Amino acid sequence: MARKFFGTDGVRGTANKYPMTAEMGLKIGAAAGCYFRNDGSNGHRVVIGKDTRLSGYMFESALTAGLTSTGMNVLLLGPIPTPAVAMLTTSMRADLGIMISASHNPAVDNGIKFFGPDGFKLSDEAEAEIERLLEGDLVPAQASNIGRAKRIDDGRFRYAERLKGTFPHGMRLDGIKVVIDCANGAGYKVAPEVLWELGATVIPVGTHPDGFNINEGCGSTAPRTAAETIVTHGADVGICLDGDADRVMILDEHGNVADGDQIMGLFANRWAQADRLNKGTLVATVMSNLGLERFLNDKGLSLERADVGDRYVVEAMRAGGFNLGGEQSGHIVMTDFATTGDGLLAGLQFLAAMIETGKPASELIRVFETVPQMLKNVRYSDGADPLGQPPVKAAIAAAEASLVGKGRLLIRKSGTEPLIRVMAECEDDALLAQVVDGIVAQVEAVATVSA
């Protein structure tokens, strides 16, 4: 069954515009409640967290109404990172975890992500069944079986303690000056607290959310502010989170940025040396740079590629018994510690590497030479299919022919936004630009005609 509402990371869109309306939030909550409360008992629980978007209040209330109407008991965590929701779902023995967030998207967007009782994101099959229920007649619970809602005030402290438990025992961050950019998002309280409690000198950025400024000029998608702050304050390292704190970019003492590929390369090599990397394999996506694959192969390690989306990375990790994976965008998944990407956890592991090696961040953030890569996004109208149009097909075929033996091409639709992503890798810069720009121009032309 094709999924109508769910993308690669839950349901997402502009707040107060279908499908991200309060009415749909209520229905989604009721459908999820019907799916998980399938035995009619009143002992079922769901934990709900959110980021700092203004619309989070609306969706929190709507989901709570839908869930309790079907007999689910709701535990409200308030603003808290996505990985904290995953962790607390298992810790609190809940049947379901929900995170209200549009991750790195602007404040006008919002989304709903689901975690199962094991702390992992729901399978495509489970989401398809929730969609089936959503489009049918939802049967509410009897009045005597309506669920309860309770606010949990110490969720972030439980998460903080779990995070600190992943840091090497007895190690401290004394003498290390860290810029932590929380993107005015879900990690704005817990991230600086954890770093300070471990002994770091903390310089916070993006820690004053107002409901509208999440990801605005800060965070992992806009690290310039953090880079400037590092230079101004003479910091040793920067950690940039996104809006829901499940992805990270690391910056060195000069403000240079390392993406997820470099961090995964560093961790994979270190874990392999310590005999911690399961089956000598890192799981990444089709977007990860060819340079990462070459680096791993030179070390006698393997790279397994999954579809784009951290859920698909995790699925490949679980299927193959691997314990390290992630995305170029900064999702780093370490299943020894967590069930989903965790930006602060990855940041702590990087800080541990700095201490254990005695090397500055600048020597750790570039472990391999990247193959030149170009990525451009083209927005199109919902419902359109630019990739199915003959001019676009012809441009893609010509590009693939020109890259044979020289590089690779990847064209895909975003699973969270109406975007066509055009990515190519090639050591010939001129050919690289020609290939990407040619396809982008054709997609834009078709999208303009369709509009």
Summary of the structure (lengths in Angstrom):
residues: 451
radius of gyration: 22.0
end to end distance: 28.4
largest distance: 69.3
contacts: 1714
relative contact order: 0.10
helix: 39%
strand: 21%
